[in-house]
Amino acid sequence: MTYHCKTRKILMLSFTRDQGLRKANQPHITQTKHLCCTPNWDLSLSNIWIIIKMQNNNVFITVDDDPINQFLSKVIITKNVNNAEVISFGNVLDAIGYITKEGAQFSKINLLLDINMPQFDGWDFLDQFDKFDIDFKQKFDIYLLSSSTDKADFNKAKFYPSVIDFVAKPLTSNSLDTIFKRLKAA
């Protein structure tokens, strides 16, 4: 079906969905349509981009004060996950600010959170995160990054329902595979 309009032409995108690690949400062009526009209907490129972002389940947010670990995590994720979007923060306050402002545009977010950071740590992040609305929090799968094997940290994490598991630092391809196997099983 073709719609005619003299004012706008947009490119329609569709997504294939496969929950596999290496084949996920690859956009492809299906057709170009002319859309009839009314004065009350605004379809801008930013609105289309938000729709595309909402379809991408391969969004990763890393919160780690160590730039080397941030870089390694980004490399591992982008190497192993097709169409991955990695957003990195060096501190808790910047991450909370971004999530508050931009989090609603994503359908699912995998958050990799370092526990031990100066000033505000991963536990402070989780305390702030718990204040969000329950529907909003369900978009997040939080994995705590730690080089520690302290049982007190494991026990403390059980009190935060958004925390899925601990992941050893630095992130590796094997630990990323484990994350995706858990996501598939859920």
N, C-alpha and C positions, 0 to 999 in steps of 0.2 A: 504494500500500500504506500502511495506517495502523497505527501501533503505539500501544497505549494504555498509559498510565501515569498514576497519580494524582499523581505528585510533580513532574514536569518537563514543560515545553513549550518548545521552542526553535524559532527561525526558521531554516530552512535557506536558505543562499545558494548561488548558483552564479555562475560567471564566464564571460563571453564573452571570447575571446582573439583579439585582432587586433594584430599587431605594428606597425600604423600609428602615426604620431606623435600624431594627434588622436583616435584611437579605440582605447583600450587598457584592458582589464580593468575594464569597468564592471559593478559588481555589480548583480544584480537578484534580486528575491525570486521563488523558484520555487514553494515551498509551505511550509506549516507542518505539522510532524509532531509527534505525541506520541511520545516515545521511552520504551521500557521500560528502566528503570535497575536495575542490580544494585549491591550495596554496593561492589564492586571497580571500578566504572566511574564516573569522575568527568568530567562535561562541564560546565565552567564557562564563563562569558563570556570570561574571559581566554584559555582554550584555543581558543575559536571565533575570537577576535581574532587569535591567532597563525596559525591556518589561513588567515584572510583575508589577513594580511600576507604569508604565504609565497606566495600567489598573485599578489601585486602586483609586476610587474616594473618599475614606474615609481617606484622608490625612488632618490632622489638624496641623497648626502651631500656637502656642501660643506665644505672645510677652507680657511679664508681668514682672515687676521688683520684684514682691512679690512671693517668692518661695512657700508660702502656697497656694496662688491662682493658681499658676502653677500646683502644686500637685493636688489640688481639680479638676481643669479642666481636667487633664489627667485621673484621676479616673472616673469622670463622663462620659467622652468621651469613654474610653475603656470599661466601664460597659454597655453602651447603644448602641454602634456602633460596629458591628462585623467587624473584620479585620481592625480596625482603626490603623492608624499610627499617633502618636502624637509626634511632634517635638517642643521642648520648648526653648525659648530664654529669657534671663533676661534683654536684652537691644536691642535697635533699630539697632545699628551698626552690631552686630552679626547676627541678623535676615536678614538685607539687604545683608550682605555678603553671607549668606547661600542661599538666594533666587537667588542672582546673579549667584552663582556657580552651584547650584543643581536644581533650579526651573524648568528648561526645561525638566527634566526627568519625571515630573508628568503631568497627564492629567487635573486634577482639584485639587485645594487646598482651603480649608476653613481656613481662617486666623482670629484668635481671637486676637485683638489688644487693649491693655490697652492704654487709652488716657494719663493719668497722670503718668509720669515716670520722674526720675531725669535726668539731662543732656540732653538727647534727648527724646522727648515725642512722642505720637502717631501721632501728627500732623506732626512732623519732618519726621517720617516714611512715611506718606502719600505723603509728598512733594517729597521725594526721589523716592518713588514707581511710582509717576506720570511721572518720566523721562524714565521709561521702555517703550519698544515697545508695541503698542496697542494689538497685537496678544498675547504677553506674559502676559499682564495684564488681559486678558480675562480668563485666567486659574484660577484666584483668586476671591473668594467671601470673602470680608472683613467685619467682624463684629466688631464694636467698643465695648470694654468692659468698663463699667463705673459704678461707684456707684453714680455718679453725675446726677442730673436732670436739669442741666443748659441748658436753651433754646439756649444760644449762641453756645454751642457745637453741638446741633442738627442742627442748621442753618448752621454752618460751615461745617458739614459733607455732606451737600447737594451739595457742590462744588466738591466733590470727587466721580466720577461715580463708582468707584470700591467698595465704601462702601454700603453695602446692608442695614444694620440696626444697631441699638444700642442693646446691650444685657447687662442686669443688672449683676453686680458682687455680689457675686460669681456665676459662671456658675452652673446651676441646670439641672436636667433631663428634666424639663418642658421647660426651655429656649432652650435646645438642640432639643427637639421635635418641637418647633416653628421654629428653623432654618431649620430643615429637611422638614417641611410642606411648607415653602417658596421655598425651592429648588425643591420640587415636582411640585409646582404650576408654576414655571418658565418654 
